[in-house]
Amino acid sequence: MEVSVSDTGTGIEPEVLQRLFQPFVTTKEHGMGVGLSICRTIVESHGGKIWIESEVGRGTVFRFTLRAVSQEELTNAE
């Protein structure tokens, strides 16, 4: 399954965009820069992928995929 969250903000500069999932990279003045790195670790550990599409002046879309789980897998997990 794929989930996307979009905004109509200022977008992310390409130089920052390519490093945004690295620890301690942030676009915020007082940010720590660990949130997206943690998100990537969680998504990938569940078999998914996370990425960003952004256009300066037009906004940003964060997308991630996760593996769908069948009812049988849920039943057997308990």
PDB file with SEQRES, HELIX, SHEET and CRYST1 records, atoms N, CA, C and O in Angstrom:
SEQRES   1 A   78  MET GLU VAL SER VAL SER ASP THR GLY THR GLY ILE GLU          
SEQRES   2 A   78  PRO GLU VAL LEU GLN ARG LEU PHE GLN PRO PHE VAL THR          
SEQRES   3 A   78  THR LYS GLU HIS GLY MET GLY VAL GLY LEU SER ILE CYS          
SEQRES   4 A   78  ARG THR ILE VAL GLU SER HIS GLY GLY LYS ILE TRP ILE          
SEQRES   5 A   78  GLU SER GLU VAL GLY ARG GLY THR VAL PHE ARG PHE THR          
SEQRES   6 A   78  LEU ARG ALA VAL SER GLN GLU GLU LEU THR ASN ALA GLU          
HELIX    1 AA1 PRO A   14  LEU A   17  1                                   4    
HELIX    2 AA2 GLY A   35  SER A   45  1                                  11    
HELIX    3 AA3 GLN A   71  ALA A   77  1                                   7    
SHEET    1 AA1 3 GLU A   2  SER A   6  0                                        
SHEET    2 AA1 3 GLY A  59  THR A  65 -1                                        
SHEET    3 AA1 3 LYS A  49  GLU A  55 -1                                        
CRYST1    1.000    1.000    1.000  90.00  90.00  90.00 P 1           1          
ATOM      1  N   MET A   1       0.837  -1.145   0.000  1.00  0.00           N  
ATOM      2  CA  MET A   1       0.000   0.000   0.000  1.00  0.00           C  
ATOM      3  C   MET A   1       0.897   1.226   0.000  1.00  0.00           C  
ATOM      4  O   MET A   1       2.018   1.185   0.508  1.00  0.00           O  
ATOM      5  N   GLU A   2       0.399   2.324  -0.574  1.00  0.00           N  
ATOM      6  CA  GLU A   2       1.150   3.571  -0.603  1.00  0.00           C  
ATOM      7  C   GLU A   2       0.356   4.666   0.079  1.00  0.00           C  
ATOM      8  O   GLU A   2      -0.848   4.812  -0.132  1.00  0.00           O  
ATOM      9  N   VAL A   3       1.058   5.431   0.902  1.00  0.00           N  
ATOM     10  CA  VAL A   3       0.467   6.566   1.607  1.00  0.00           C  
ATOM     11  C   VAL A   3       1.212   7.813   1.160  1.00  0.00           C  
ATOM     12  O   VAL A   3       2.437   7.799   1.040  1.00  0.00           O  
ATOM     13  N   SER A   4       0.474   8.893   0.913  1.00  0.00           N  
ATOM     14  CA  SER A   4       1.133  10.150   0.575  1.00  0.00           C  
ATOM     15  C   SER A   4       0.532  11.281   1.387  1.00  0.00           C  
ATOM     16  O   SER A   4      -0.666  11.304   1.672  1.00  0.00           O  
ATOM     17  N   VAL A   5       1.393  12.218   1.752  1.00  0.00           N  
ATOM     18  CA  VAL A   5       0.994  13.423   2.480  1.00  0.00           C  
ATOM     19  C   VAL A   5       1.610  14.589   1.732  1.00  0.00           C  
ATOM     20  O   VAL A   5       2.819  14.626   1.507  1.00  0.00           O  
ATOM     21  N   SER A   6       0.767  15.549   1.345  1.00  0.00           N  
ATOM     22  CA  SER A   6       1.283  16.671   0.562  1.00  0.00           C  
ATOM     23  C   SER A   6       0.966  18.003   1.224  1.00  0.00           C  
ATOM     24  O   SER A   6       0.058  18.114   2.048  1.00  0.00           O  
ATOM     25  N   ASP A   7       1.742  19.008   0.839  1.00  0.00           N  
ATOM     26  CA  ASP A   7       1.473  20.363   1.296  1.00  0.00           C  
ATOM     27  C   ASP A   7       1.618  21.321   0.119  1.00  0.00           C  
ATOM     28  O   ASP A   7       2.046  20.929  -0.966  1.00  0.00           O  
ATOM     29  N   THR A   8       1.262  22.556   0.345  1.00  0.00           N  
ATOM     30  CA  THR A   8       1.393  23.580  -0.685  1.00  0.00           C  
ATOM     31  C   THR A   8       2.358  24.662  -0.212  1.00  0.00           C  
ATOM     32  O   THR A   8       2.192  25.845  -0.511  1.00  0.00           O  
ATOM     33  N   GLY A   9       3.365  24.227   0.531  1.00  0.00           N  
ATOM     34  CA  GLY A   9       4.346  25.156   1.090  1.00  0.00           C  
ATOM     35  C   GLY A   9       5.366  25.603   0.067  1.00  0.00           C  
ATOM     36  O   GLY A   9       5.106  25.606  -1.136  1.00  0.00           O  
ATOM     37  N   THR A  10       6.520  25.977   0.557  1.00  0.00           N  
ATOM     38  CA  THR A  10       7.564  26.549  -0.296  1.00  0.00           C  
ATOM     39  C   THR A  10       8.413  25.515  -1.009  1.00  0.00           C  
ATOM     40  O   THR A  10       9.235  25.869  -1.855  1.00  0.00           O  
ATOM     41  N   GLY A  11       8.230  24.245  -0.685  1.00  0.00           N  
ATOM     42  CA  GLY A  11       9.063  23.199  -1.283  1.00  0.00           C  
ATOM     43  C   GLY A  11      10.411  23.111  -0.589  1.00  0.00           C  
ATOM     44  O   GLY A  11      10.711  23.879   0.325  1.00  0.00           O  
ATOM     45  N   ILE A  12      11.215  22.160  -1.042  1.00  0.00           N  
ATOM     46  CA  ILE A  12      12.526  21.920  -0.425  1.00  0.00           C  
ATOM     47  C   ILE A  12      13.589  22.076  -1.506  1.00  0.00           C  
ATOM     48  O   ILE A  12      13.470  21.517  -2.596  1.00  0.00           O  
ATOM     49  N   GLU A  13      14.615  22.835  -1.194  1.00  0.00           N  
ATOM     50  CA  GLU A  13      15.709  23.050  -2.141  1.00  0.00           C  
ATOM     51  C   GLU A  13      16.355  21.711  -2.514  1.00  0.00           C  
ATOM     52  O   GLU A  13      16.531  20.853  -1.649  1.00  0.00           O  
ATOM     53  N   PRO A  14      16.707  21.521  -3.787  1.00  0.00           N  
ATOM     54  CA  PRO A  14      17.292  20.249  -4.247  1.00  0.00           C  
ATOM     55  C   PRO A  14      18.527  19.808  -3.457  1.00  0.00           C  
ATOM     56  O   PRO A  14      18.720  18.613  -3.233  1.00  0.00           O  
ATOM     57  N   GLU A  15      19.372  20.769  -3.029  1.00  0.00           N  
ATOM     58  CA  GLU A  15      20.582  20.417  -2.275  1.00  0.00           C  
ATOM     59  C   GLU A  15      20.228  19.780  -0.928  1.00  0.00           C  
ATOM     60  O   GLU A  15      20.921  18.878  -0.458  1.00  0.00           O  
ATOM     61  N   VAL A  16      19.155  20.252  -0.323  1.00  0.00           N  
ATOM     62  CA  VAL A  16      18.706  19.713   0.971  1.00  0.00           C  
ATOM     63  C   VAL A  16      17.927  18.425   0.744  1.00  0.00           C  
ATOM     64  O   VAL A  16      18.063  17.468   1.506  1.00  0.00           O  
ATOM     65  N   LEU A  17      17.118  18.404  -0.295  1.00  0.00           N  
ATOM     66  CA  LEU A  17      16.255  17.260  -0.582  1.00  0.00           C  
ATOM     67  C   LEU A  17      17.040  15.958  -0.691  1.00  0.00           C  
ATOM     68  O   LEU A  17      16.604  14.927  -0.178  1.00  0.00           O  
ATOM     69  N   GLN A  18      18.180  15.994  -1.346  1.00  0.00           N  
ATOM     70  CA  GLN A  18      18.958  14.771  -1.546  1.00  0.00           C  
ATOM     71  C   GLN A  18      19.588  14.239  -0.262  1.00  0.00           C  
ATOM     72  O   GLN A  18      20.034  13.092  -0.229  1.00  0.00           O  
ATOM     73  N   ARG A  19      19.633  15.050   0.795  1.00  0.00           N  
ATOM     74  CA  ARG A  19      20.232  14.624   2.066  1.00  0.00           C  
ATOM     75  C   ARG A  19      19.222  14.533   3.204  1.00  0.00           C  
ATOM     76  O   ARG A  19      19.603  14.247   4.339  1.00  0.00           O  
ATOM     77  N   LEU A  20      17.953  14.767   2.926  1.00  0.00           N  
ATOM     78  CA  LEU A  20      16.956  14.964   3.981  1.00  0.00           C  
ATOM     79  C   LEU A  20      16.744  13.756   4.892  1.00  0.00           C  
ATOM     80  O   LEU A  20      16.338  13.931   6.040  1.00  0.00           O  
ATOM     81  N   PHE A  21      17.005  12.549   4.420  1.00  0.00           N  
ATOM     82  CA  PHE A  21      16.821  11.368   5.271  1.00  0.00           C  
ATOM     83  C   PHE A  21      18.071  11.019   6.073  1.00  0.00           C  
ATOM     84  O   PHE A  21      18.068  10.049   6.831  1.00  0.00           O  
ATOM     85  N   GLN A  22      19.123  11.789   5.914  1.00  0.00           N  
ATOM     86  CA  GLN A  22      20.334  11.564   6.703  1.00  0.00           C  
ATOM     87  C   GLN A  22      20.132  12.166   8.097  1.00  0.00           C  
ATOM     88  O   GLN A  22      19.475  13.197   8.241  1.00  0.00           O  
ATOM     89  N   PRO A  23      20.696  11.524   9.118  1.00  0.00           N  
ATOM     90  CA  PRO A  23      20.557  12.067  10.469  1.00  0.00           C  
ATOM     91  C   PRO A  23      21.145  13.475  10.575  1.00  0.00           C  
ATOM     92  O   PRO A  23      22.182  13.772   9.982  1.00  0.00           O  
ATOM     93  N   PHE A  24      20.484  14.318  11.320  1.00  0.00           N  
ATOM     94  CA  PHE A  24      20.906  15.676  11.660  1.00  0.00           C  
ATOM     95  C   PHE A  24      20.839  16.663  10.492  1.00  0.00           C  
ATOM     96  O   PHE A  24      21.456  17.727  10.548  1.00  0.00           O  
ATOM     97  N   VAL A  25      20.099  16.322   9.439  1.00  0.00           N  
ATOM     98  CA  VAL A  25      19.827  17.261   8.353  1.00  0.00           C  
ATOM     99  C   VAL A  25      18.416  17.787   8.572  1.00  0.00           C  
ATOM    100  O   VAL A  25      17.476  17.006   8.719  1.00  0.00           O  
ATOM    101  N   THR A  26      18.264  19.103   8.595  1.00  0.00           N  
ATOM    102  CA  THR A  26      16.954  19.689   8.862  1.00  0.00           C  
ATOM    103  C   THR A  26      16.748  20.953   8.042  1.00  0.00           C  
ATOM    104  O   THR A  26      17.708  21.592   7.612  1.00  0.00           O  
ATOM    105  N   THR A  27      15.504  21.300   7.834  1.00  0.00           N  
ATOM    106  CA  THR A  27      15.160  22.561   7.187  1.00  0.00           C  
ATOM    107  C   THR A  27      14.648  23.560   8.209  1.00  0.00           C  
ATOM    108  O   THR A  27      14.304  24.689   7.859  1.00  0.00           O  
ATOM    109  N   LYS A  28      14.594  23.154   9.463  1.00  0.00           N  
ATOM    110  CA  LYS A  28      14.038  23.999  10.523  1.00  0.00           C  
ATOM    111  C   LYS A  28      15.155  24.655  11.327  1.00  0.00           C  
ATOM    112  O   LYS A  28      16.212  24.065  11.550  1.00  0.00           O  
ATOM    113  N   GLU A  29      14.900  25.874  11.752  1.00  0.00           N  
ATOM    114  CA  GLU A  29      15.908  26.624  12.507  1.00  0.00           C  
ATOM    115  C   GLU A  29      16.290  25.932  13.811  1.00  0.00           C  
ATOM    116  O   GLU A  29      17.457  25.937  14.202  1.00  0.00           O  
ATOM    117  N   HIS A  30      15.303  25.337  14.485  1.00  0.00           N  
ATOM    118  CA  HIS A  30      15.578  24.698  15.776  1.00  0.00           C  
ATOM    119  C   HIS A  30      15.363  23.189  15.727  1.00  0.00           C  
ATOM    120  O   HIS A  30      15.225  22.556  16.773  1.00  0.00           O  
ATOM    121  N   GLY A  31      15.331  22.608  14.545  1.00  0.00           N  
ATOM    122  CA  GLY A  31      15.116  21.176  14.419  1.00  0.00           C  
ATOM    123  C   GLY A  31      16.371  20.376  14.699  1.00  0.00           C  
ATOM    124  O   GLY A  31      17.485  20.874  14.539  1.00  0.00           O  
ATOM    125  N   MET A  32      16.188  19.131  15.120  1.00  0.00           N  
ATOM    126  CA  MET A  32      17.326  18.248  15.379  1.00  0.00           C  
ATOM    127  C   MET A  32      17.712  17.440  14.147  1.00  0.00           C  
ATOM    128  O   MET A  32      18.857  17.004  14.024  1.00  0.00           O  
ATOM    129  N   GLY A  33      16.761  17.237  13.232  1.00  0.00           N  
ATOM    130  CA  GLY A  33      17.079  16.525  12.008  1.00  0.00           C  
ATOM    131  C   GLY A  33      17.137  15.017  12.148  1.00  0.00           C  
ATOM    132  O   GLY A  33      17.864  14.356  11.406  1.00  0.00           O  
ATOM    133  N   VAL A  34      16.386  14.460  13.085  1.00  0.00           N  
ATOM    134  CA  VAL A  34      16.399  13.007  13.244  1.00  0.00           C  
ATOM    135  C   VAL A  34      15.066  12.355  12.865  1.00  0.00           C  
ATOM    136  O   VAL A  34      15.012  11.139  12.681  1.00  0.00           O  
ATOM    137  N   GLY A  35      14.006  13.132  12.747  1.00  0.00           N  
ATOM    138  CA  GLY A  35      12.674  12.578  12.505  1.00  0.00           C  
ATOM    139  C   GLY A  35      12.557  11.764  11.233  1.00  0.00           C  
ATOM    140  O   GLY A  35      12.058  10.640  11.265  1.00  0.00           O  
ATOM    141  N   LEU A  36      13.012  12.315  10.102  1.00  0.00           N  
ATOM    142  CA  LEU A  36      12.887  11.583   8.843  1.00  0.00           C  
ATOM    143  C   LEU A  36      13.824  10.385   8.784  1.00  0.00           C  
ATOM    144  O   LEU A  36      13.505   9.380   8.149  1.00  0.00           O  
ATOM    145  N   SER A  37      14.974  10.481   9.439  1.00  0.00           N  
ATOM    146  CA  SER A  37      15.884   9.342   9.509  1.00  0.00           C  
ATOM    147  C   SER A  37      15.223   8.190  10.275  1.00  0.00           C  
ATOM    148  O   SER A  37      15.332   7.031   9.875  1.00  0.00           O  
ATOM    149  N   ILE A  38      14.546   8.511  11.361  1.00  0.00           N  
ATOM    150  CA  ILE A  38      13.826   7.503  12.143  1.00  0.00           C  
ATOM    151  C   ILE A  38      12.670   6.933  11.331  1.00  0.00           C  
ATOM    152  O   ILE A  38      12.450   5.721  11.331  1.00  0.00           O  
ATOM    153  N   CYS A  39      11.929   7.797  10.639  1.00  0.00           N  
ATOM    154  CA  CYS A  39      10.827   7.325   9.786  1.00  0.00           C  
ATOM    155  C   CYS A  39      11.326   6.339   8.740  1.00  0.00           C  
ATOM    156  O   CYS A  39      10.709   5.297   8.522  1.00  0.00           O  
ATOM    157  N   ARG A  40      12.439   6.664   8.095  1.00  0.00           N  
ATOM    158  CA  ARG A  40      12.992   5.771   7.072  1.00  0.00           C  
ATOM    159  C   ARG A  40      13.351   4.414   7.675  1.00  0.00           C  
ATOM    160  O   ARG A  40      13.070   3.375   7.077  1.00  0.00           O  
ATOM    161  N   THR A  41      13.959   4.420   8.835  1.00  0.00           N  
ATOM    162  CA  THR A  41      14.326   3.168   9.493  1.00  0.00           C  
ATOM    163  C   THR A  41      13.086   2.325   9.780  1.00  0.00           C  
ATOM    164  O   THR A  41      13.092   1.118   9.540  1.00  0.00           O  
ATOM    165  N   ILE A  42      12.036   2.941  10.283  1.00  0.00           N  
ATOM    166  CA  ILE A  42      10.805   2.212  10.605  1.00  0.00           C  
ATOM    167  C   ILE A  42      10.161   1.651   9.344  1.00  0.00           C  
ATOM    168  O   ILE A  42       9.816   0.470   9.293  1.00  0.00           O  
ATOM    169  N   VAL A  43       9.999   2.494   8.324  1.00  0.00           N  
ATOM    170  CA  VAL A  43       9.350   2.059   7.083  1.00  0.00           C  
ATOM    171  C   VAL A  43      10.146   0.931   6.431  1.00  0.00           C  
ATOM    172  O   VAL A  43       9.565  -0.079   6.036  1.00  0.00           O  
ATOM    173  N   GLU A  44      11.454   1.084   6.313  1.00  0.00           N  
ATOM    174  CA  GLU A  44      12.272   0.056   5.664  1.00  0.00           C  
ATOM    175  C   GLU A  44      12.318  -1.235   6.468  1.00  0.00           C  
ATOM    176  O   GLU A  44      12.408  -2.318   5.889  1.00  0.00           O  
ATOM    177  N   SER A  45      12.257  -1.138   7.789  1.00  0.00           N  
ATOM    178  CA  SER A  45      12.281  -2.363   8.600  1.00  0.00           C  
ATOM    179  C   SER A  45      10.979  -3.152   8.458  1.00  0.00           C  
ATOM    180  O   SER A  45      10.920  -4.325   8.826  1.00  0.00           O  
ATOM    181  N   HIS A  46       9.942  -2.512   7.926  1.00  0.00           N  
ATOM    182  CA  HIS A  46       8.674  -3.190   7.662  1.00  0.00           C  
ATOM    183  C   HIS A  46       8.495  -3.499   6.176  1.00  0.00           C  
ATOM    184  O   HIS A  46       7.380  -3.745   5.715  1.00  0.00           O  
ATOM    185  N   GLY A  47       9.592  -3.482   5.440  1.00  0.00           N  
ATOM    186  CA  GLY A  47       9.549  -3.869   4.033  1.00  0.00           C  
ATOM    187  C   GLY A  47       9.079  -2.784   3.090  1.00  0.00           C  
ATOM    188  O   GLY A  47       8.709  -3.078   1.953  1.00  0.00           O  
ATOM    189  N   GLY A  48       9.082  -1.541   3.530  1.00  0.00           N  
ATOM    190  CA  GLY A  48       8.604  -0.447   2.692  1.00  0.00           C  
ATOM    191  C   GLY A  48       9.705   0.450   2.189  1.00  0.00           C  
ATOM    192  O   GLY A  48      10.892   0.188   2.383  1.00  0.00           O  
ATOM    193  N   LYS A  49       9.285   1.508   1.542  1.00  0.00           N  
ATOM    194  CA  LYS A  49      10.187   2.504   0.995  1.00  0.00           C  
ATOM    195  C   LYS A  49       9.573   3.871   1.273  1.00  0.00           C  
ATOM    196  O   LYS A  49       8.350   4.011   1.282  1.00  0.00           O  
ATOM    197  N   ILE A  50      10.415   4.883   1.499  1.00  0.00           N  
ATOM    198  CA  ILE A  50       9.936   6.242   1.742  1.00  0.00           C  
ATOM    199  C   ILE A  50      10.722   7.202   0.858  1.00  0.00           C  
ATOM    200  O   ILE A  50      11.932   7.057   0.687  1.00  0.00           O  
ATOM    201  N   TRP A  51      10.017   8.189   0.298  1.00  0.00           N  
ATOM    202  CA  TRP A  51      10.686   9.165  -0.547  1.00  0.00           C  
ATOM    203  C   TRP A  51       9.912  10.476  -0.547  1.00  0.00           C  
ATOM    204  O   TRP A  51       8.784  10.556  -0.061  1.00  0.00           O  
ATOM    205  N   ILE A  52      10.547  11.498  -1.105  1.00  0.00           N  
ATOM    206  CA  ILE A  52       9.970  12.838  -1.150  1.00  0.00           C  
ATOM    207  C   ILE A  52      10.011  13.344  -2.577  1.00  0.00           C  
ATOM    208  O   ILE A  52      10.993  13.149  -3.295  1.00  0.00           O  
ATOM    209  N   GLU A  53       8.928  13.998  -2.980  1.00  0.00           N  
ATOM    210  CA  GLU A  53       8.887  14.717  -4.245  1.00  0.00           C  
ATOM    211  C   GLU A  53       8.615  16.171  -3.892  1.00  0.00           C  
ATOM    212  O   GLU A  53       7.654  16.462  -3.180  1.00  0.00           O  
ATOM    213  N   SER A  54       9.438  17.079  -4.372  1.00  0.00           N  
ATOM    214  CA  SER A  54       9.274  18.472  -4.004  1.00  0.00           C  
ATOM    215  C   SER A  54       9.642  19.377  -5.166  1.00  0.00           C  
ATOM    216  O   SER A  54      10.549  19.087  -5.947  1.00  0.00           O  
ATOM    217  N   GLU A  55       8.921  20.468  -5.257  1.00  0.00           N  
ATOM    218  CA  GLU A  55       9.213  21.488  -6.254  1.00  0.00           C  
ATOM    219  C   GLU A  55       9.215  22.832  -5.531  1.00  0.00           C  
ATOM    220  O   GLU A  55       8.219  23.229  -4.927  1.00  0.00           O  
ATOM    221  N   VAL A  56      10.345  23.518  -5.604  1.00  0.00           N  
ATOM    222  CA  VAL A  56      10.475  24.793  -4.911  1.00  0.00           C  
ATOM    223  C   VAL A  56       9.363  25.726  -5.369  1.00  0.00           C  
ATOM    224  O   VAL A  56       9.140  25.907  -6.566  1.00  0.00           O  
ATOM    225  N   GLY A  57       8.676  26.311  -4.408  1.00  0.00           N  
ATOM    226  CA  GLY A  57       7.593  27.231  -4.683  1.00  0.00           C  
ATOM    227  C   GLY A  57       6.233  26.576  -4.895  1.00  0.00           C  
ATOM    228  O   GLY A  57       5.225  27.271  -5.022  1.00  0.00           O  
ATOM    229  N   ARG A  58       6.196  25.232  -4.935  1.00  0.00           N  
ATOM    230  CA  ARG A  58       4.930  24.555  -5.217  1.00  0.00           C  
ATOM    231  C   ARG A  58       4.520  23.557  -4.145  1.00  0.00           C  
ATOM    232  O   ARG A  58       3.362  23.139  -4.114  1.00  0.00           O  
ATOM    233  N   GLY A  59       5.424  23.168  -3.275  1.00  0.00           N  
ATOM    234  CA  GLY A  59       5.064  22.233  -2.219  1.00  0.00           C  
ATOM    235  C   GLY A  59       5.837  20.929  -2.273  1.00  0.00           C  
ATOM    236  O   GLY A  59       6.725  20.742  -3.105  1.00  0.00           O  
ATOM    237  N   THR A  60       5.478  20.039  -1.370  1.00  0.00           N  
ATOM    238  CA  THR A  60       6.200  18.783  -1.180  1.00  0.00           C  
ATOM    239  C   THR A  60       5.210  17.650  -0.958  1.00  0.00           C  
ATOM    240  O   THR A  60       4.156  17.832  -0.347  1.00  0.00           O  
ATOM    241  N   VAL A  61       5.570  16.479  -1.467  1.00  0.00           N  
ATOM    242  CA  VAL A  61       4.792  15.268  -1.222  1.00  0.00           C  
ATOM    243  C   VAL A  61       5.726  14.243  -0.588  1.00  0.00           C  
ATOM    244  O   VAL A  61       6.763  13.893  -1.152  1.00  0.00           O  
ATOM    245  N   PHE A  62       5.341  13.771   0.592  1.00  0.00           N  
ATOM    246  CA  PHE A  62       6.044  12.669   1.246  1.00  0.00           C  
ATOM    247  C   PHE A  62       5.256  11.411   0.930  1.00  0.00           C  
ATOM    248  O   PHE A  62       4.037  11.385   1.100  1.00  0.00           O  
ATOM    249  N   ARG A  63       5.941  10.357   0.467  1.00  0.00           N  
ATOM    250  CA  ARG A  63       5.276   9.095   0.136  1.00  0.00           C  
ATOM    251  C   ARG A  63       6.014   7.942   0.821  1.00  0.00           C  
ATOM    252  O   ARG A  63       7.236   7.955   0.971  1.00  0.00           O  
ATOM    253  N   PHE A  64       5.227   6.951   1.228  1.00  0.00           N  
ATOM    254  CA  PHE A  64       5.858   5.719   1.699  1.00  0.00           C  
ATOM    255  C   PHE A  64       4.977   4.535   1.348  1.00  0.00           C  
ATOM    256  O   PHE A  64       3.758   4.651   1.219  1.00  0.00           O  
ATOM    257  N   THR A  65       5.623   3.409   1.201  1.00  0.00           N  
ATOM    258  CA  THR A  65       4.914   2.164   0.935  1.00  0.00           C  
ATOM    259  C   THR A  65       5.131   1.222   2.107  1.00  0.00           C  
ATOM    260  O   THR A  65       6.153   1.278   2.791  1.00  0.00           O  
ATOM    261  N   LEU A  66       4.160   0.366   2.321  1.00  0.00           N  
ATOM    262  CA  LEU A  66       4.272  -0.716   3.298  1.00  0.00           C  
ATOM    263  C   LEU A  66       3.665  -1.969   2.696  1.00  0.00           C  
ATOM    264  O   LEU A  66       2.728  -1.897   1.901  1.00  0.00           O  
ATOM    265  N   ARG A  67       4.191  -3.085   3.069  1.00  0.00           N  
ATOM    266  CA  ARG A  67       3.692  -4.359   2.591  1.00  0.00           C  
ATOM    267  C   ARG A  67       2.326  -4.627   3.209  1.00  0.00           C  
ATOM    268  O   ARG A  67       2.144  -4.490   4.418  1.00  0.00           O  
ATOM    269  N   ALA A  68       1.378  -5.007   2.377  1.00  0.00           N  
ATOM    270  CA  ALA A  68       0.050  -5.373   2.880  1.00  0.00           C  
ATOM    271  C   ALA A  68       0.142  -6.725   3.589  1.00  0.00           C  
ATOM    272  O   ALA A  68       0.893  -7.602   3.165  1.00  0.00           O  
ATOM    273  N   VAL A  69      -0.604  -6.884   4.639  1.00  0.00           N  
ATOM    274  CA  VAL A  69      -0.613  -8.120   5.416  1.00  0.00           C  
ATOM    275  C   VAL A  69      -1.969  -8.799   5.216  1.00  0.00           C  
ATOM    276  O   VAL A  69      -3.021  -8.167   5.318  1.00  0.00           O  
ATOM    277  N   SER A  70      -1.916 -10.095   4.931  1.00  0.00           N  
ATOM    278  CA  SER A  70      -3.169 -10.831   4.728  1.00  0.00           C  
ATOM    279  C   SER A  70      -3.819 -11.170   6.077  1.00  0.00           C  
ATOM    280  O   SER A  70      -3.170 -11.147   7.123  1.00  0.00           O  
ATOM    281  N   GLN A  71      -5.100 -11.480   6.018  1.00  0.00           N  
ATOM    282  CA  GLN A  71      -5.814 -11.865   7.235  1.00  0.00           C  
ATOM    283  C   GLN A  71      -5.176 -13.105   7.851  1.00  0.00           C  
ATOM    284  O   GLN A  71      -5.116 -13.225   9.075  1.00  0.00           O  
ATOM    285  N   GLU A  72      -4.701 -14.020   7.024  1.00  0.00           N  
ATOM    286  CA  GLU A  72      -4.051 -15.238   7.514  1.00  0.00           C  
ATOM    287  C   GLU A  72      -2.787 -14.898   8.301  1.00  0.00           C  
ATOM    288  O   GLU A  72      -2.536 -15.488   9.352  1.00  0.00           O  
ATOM    289  N   GLU A  73      -1.989 -13.951   7.802  1.00  0.00           N  
ATOM    290  CA  GLU A  73      -0.789 -13.547   8.515  1.00  0.00           C  
ATOM    291  C   GLU A  73      -1.136 -12.915   9.861  1.00  0.00           C  
ATOM    292  O   GLU A  73      -0.444 -13.145  10.852  1.00  0.00           O  
ATOM    293  N   LEU A  74      -2.186 -12.132   9.899  1.00  0.00           N  
ATOM    294  CA  LEU A  74      -2.617 -11.529  11.154  1.00  0.00           C  
ATOM    295  C   LEU A  74      -3.078 -12.581  12.144  1.00  0.00           C  
ATOM    296  O   LEU A  74      -2.754 -12.502  13.329  1.00  0.00           O  
ATOM    297  N   THR A  75      -3.817 -13.547  11.682  1.00  0.00           N  
ATOM    298  CA  THR A  75      -4.309 -14.616  12.543  1.00  0.00           C  
ATOM    299  C   THR A  75      -3.155 -15.432  13.115  1.00  0.00           C  
ATOM    300  O   THR A  75      -3.148 -15.763  14.300  1.00  0.00           O  
ATOM    301  N   ASN A  76      -2.183 -15.753  12.268  1.00  0.00           N  
ATOM    302  CA  ASN A  76      -1.047 -16.569  12.694  1.00  0.00           C  
ATOM    303  C   ASN A  76      -0.067 -15.795  13.579  1.00  0.00           C  
ATOM    304  O   ASN A  76       0.732 -16.405  14.290  1.00  0.00           O  
ATOM    305  N   ALA A  77      -0.117 -14.485  13.544  1.00  0.00           N  
ATOM    306  CA  ALA A  77       0.799 -13.665  14.352  1.00  0.00           C  
ATOM    307  C   ALA A  77       0.429 -13.671  15.826  1.00  0.00           C  
ATOM    308  O   ALA A  77       1.273 -13.405  16.681  1.00  0.00           O  
ATOM    309  N   GLU A  78      -0.816 -13.971  16.124  1.00  0.00           N  
ATOM    310  CA  GLU A  78      -1.262 -13.925  17.512  1.00  0.00           C  
ATOM    311  C   GLU A  78      -0.832 -15.170  18.177  1.00  0.00           C  
ATOM    312  O   GLU A  78      -1.097 -15.359  19.364  1.00  0.00           O  
TER     313      GLU A  78                                                      
END                                                                             
